[in-house]
Amino acid sequence: MSPDEGAEGTGEHRADEGAEVTSTHGAPEGAGSNPTDDAGGRADDTSTQGAGKGVPAPDDKRVGRLRRSLARLRWASFTRASRGQGTVGAMTAATATPTDLDPALRDRIRAAVGDRGEREVLIGLDVDGTLVDHHGMMTERMHRTLQRAAEKHHVVIATGRSIGATLPIVRAAGVTRGFAVCSNGGVTLLIDAEARDGFRVVDVQSFQPGAALAALREVAPRAGFALEAPDGSFFSTGEFQDNSFGVRATPTPFDELTQMEAVRVVVHDPALSAEEFTEIVRSAGVHGVEYAIGTTAWLDMAAPGVSKATALEAIRERLDIPEGDTVTVGDGFNDVEMLRWAGVGFAMGQALDGVAEAADLRTGTVWEDGTAEVLEALGA
C-alpha cells in the first residue's frame, strides 16, 4: 500500500475502514439509553466537567440529546464486514462536506483544552469514527489539521487496527517522529524515517489465547476466528478477512489457532446481532484476557491488562510528558481506558453514552470534524 496518496486536494481522503466500534468486557453500558446528567459522571456534551463553564439550559440539553440520537441513526451503517480484501487501501480523494459545529460546543472544547495548546503535549487519536468516517473517509480539513498537529505536538495514532492498517493513517497524518499504538495497545511502533519501512516495533504485548478461543468456539461455533501473531502476520479460520488486519490472513485450522501466541484475536459472527453475540460471549465465561465487543457481532481480544491507555502511558513516561499534558479523542468502547487516562479526554459526538461517560467532554461528530476542532483548539 502506498503512503500519503491522499495528499492535499479537495473533498475527503480515503483510508478503507477497519472500523473499531467496540465495548469493554461486554455490552456497552447505557448503550442506546439517554445521556447521563449525573454531575458525578465525566462527560456529556451539555457539561463542561472542569472546563470552567456552567451547565446549559434544559433546552440545550434536549438539543444535545437530539443530535446524539440522529448521530446514532447515522452510526447504524458503521458496521464491520468480512471482505475478501486483505489490506487497507491508500487514501484517495472524494467529495463530501462536513456538517457545521455548534459554536457553543466549540467554545466548550476550547475551554476544556485550556492552555495546553501553548506547549508540546501528547495527543492520542483513535482512527475509525474519529479521524475517518464509516466509509473510511478523512476530510481535507481533518487531513491538514492532523498534519499541523503532528508538527507541533506528539501525535500518537492509537487504534485497534494492526500495523499494516495503521501505517497509512500515520503517513497521511504526517507523523514522521514519535510513536503509534496498534492492536488496541498490543503493539507499539517507533516512527523512524531511517528504519526499514519507516518504523520499528518497540513493544509487543502477547498472550496465549487458547483457553479463551476454545470457550468462545463452544458457544459460537459458526463464528470466524482470526489471530494476529507477534510478527504482524494473521491467521484465520475459513475465509475470514478484514481490512483492519492490514494483511491477508492465512487460512488456518481452528485447533492450530489455539496453540499460537497472539497480540490480537478477533471473533466475528455476521449471523448474530450485537446483543445476541454479547450474551453468547458472556455465557462463555471468558477469563484471563481483555476483550471488547462492538456494535456488531465483533470481538477484539488482547493480553490481560493491555489497552490503548497502557501503551500511551508507557509512551508518556518515555517522553517525560506531565500527566496533565495528555489529550485523547475516541468514539468506541475500546477507547474508554484512554479517555479516562488522559488529562482531558474527548468522546466523539456520535459515541454511545457509555463511551462519553468516560470522557471529559463530547466534541462534534466525525461528520462535524469533531477531532479537527480539538486539534485546532490545541493550536494546530
Residue, then its C-alpha position, 0 to 999 in steps of 0.5 A: m500500500s502506498p503512503d500519503e496518496g491522499a495528499e492535499g486536494t479537495g473533498e475527503h481522503r480515503a483510508d478503507e475502514g477497519a472500523e473499531v466500534t467496540s465495548t469493554h468486557g461486554a455490552p456497552e453500558g447505557a448503550g442506546s439509553n439517554p445521556t447521563d446528567d449525573a454531575g458525578g459522571r465525566a462527560d456529556d456534551t451539555s457539561t463542561q466537567g472542569a472546563g470552567k463553564g456552567v451547565p446549559a439550559p434544559d433546552d440545550k440539553r434536549v438539543g444535545r440529546l437530539r443530535r446524539s440520537l440522529a448521530r446514532l441513526r447515522w452510526a447504524s451503517f458503521t458496521r464491520a464486514s468480512r471482505g475478501q480484501g486483505t489490506v487497507g487501501a491508500m487514501t484517495a480523494a472524494t467529495a463530501t462536506p462536513t456538517d457545521l459545529d455548534p459554536a457553543l460546543r466549540d467554545r466548550i472544547r476550547a475551554a476544556v483544552g485550556d492552555r495546553g495548546e501553548r506547549e508540546v503535549l501528547i495527543g492520542l487519536d483513535v482512527d475509525g469514527t474519529l479521524v475517518d468516517h464509516h466509509g473510511m473517509m478523512t476530510e481535507r480539513m481533518h487531513r491538514t489539521l492532523q498534519r499541523a498537529a503532528e508538527k507541533h505536538h506528539v501525535v500518537i495514532a492509537t487504534g485497534r487496527s494492526i500495523g499494516a492498517t495503521l501505517p497509512i493513517v500515520r503517513a497521511a497524518g504526517v507523523t514522521r517522529g514519535f510513536a503509534v499504538c496498534s492492536n488496541g495497545g498490543v503493539t507499539l511502533l517507533i516512527d523512524a524515517e531511517a528504519r526499514d519501512g519507516f518504523r520499528v516495533v518497540d513493544v509487543q504485548s502477547f498472550q496465549p489465547g487458547a483457553a479463551l478461543a476454545a470457550l468462545r468456539e463452544v458457544a459460537p461455533r459458526a463464528g470466524f476466528a482470526l489471530e494476529a501473531p507477534d510478527g504482524s502476520f494473521f491467521s484465520t479460520g475459513e475465509f475470514q478477512d478484514n481490512s483492519f488486519g492490514v494483511r491477508a490472513t492465512p487460512t488456518p485450522f481452528d485447533e492450530l489457532t489455539q496453540m499460537e501466541a497472539v497480540r490480537v484475536v478477533v471473533h466475528d459472527p455476521a449471523l448474530s446481532a450485537e446483543e445476541f453475540t454479547e450474551i453468547v460471549r458472556s455465557a462463555g465465561v471468558h477469563g484471563v484476557e481483555y476483550a471488547i465487543g462492538t456494535t456488531a457481532w465483533l470481538d477484539m481480544a488482547a493480553p490481560g491488562v493491555s489497552k490503548a491507555t497502557a501503551l500511551e502511558a508507557i509512551r508518556e513516561r518515555l517522553d517525560i510528558p506531565e500527566g496533565d499534558t495528555v489529550t485523547v479523542g475516541d468514539g468506541f468502547n475500546d477507547v474508554e481506558m484512554l479517555r479516562w487516562a488522559g488529562v482531558g479526554f474527548a468522546m466523539g459526538q456520535a459515541l454511545d453514552g457509555v463511551a462519553e461517560a468516560a470522557d471529559l467532554r463530547t466534541g462534534t461528530v466525525w461528520e462535524d470534524g469533531t477531532a479537527e476542532v480539538l486539534e485546532a483548539l490545541g493550536a494546530 
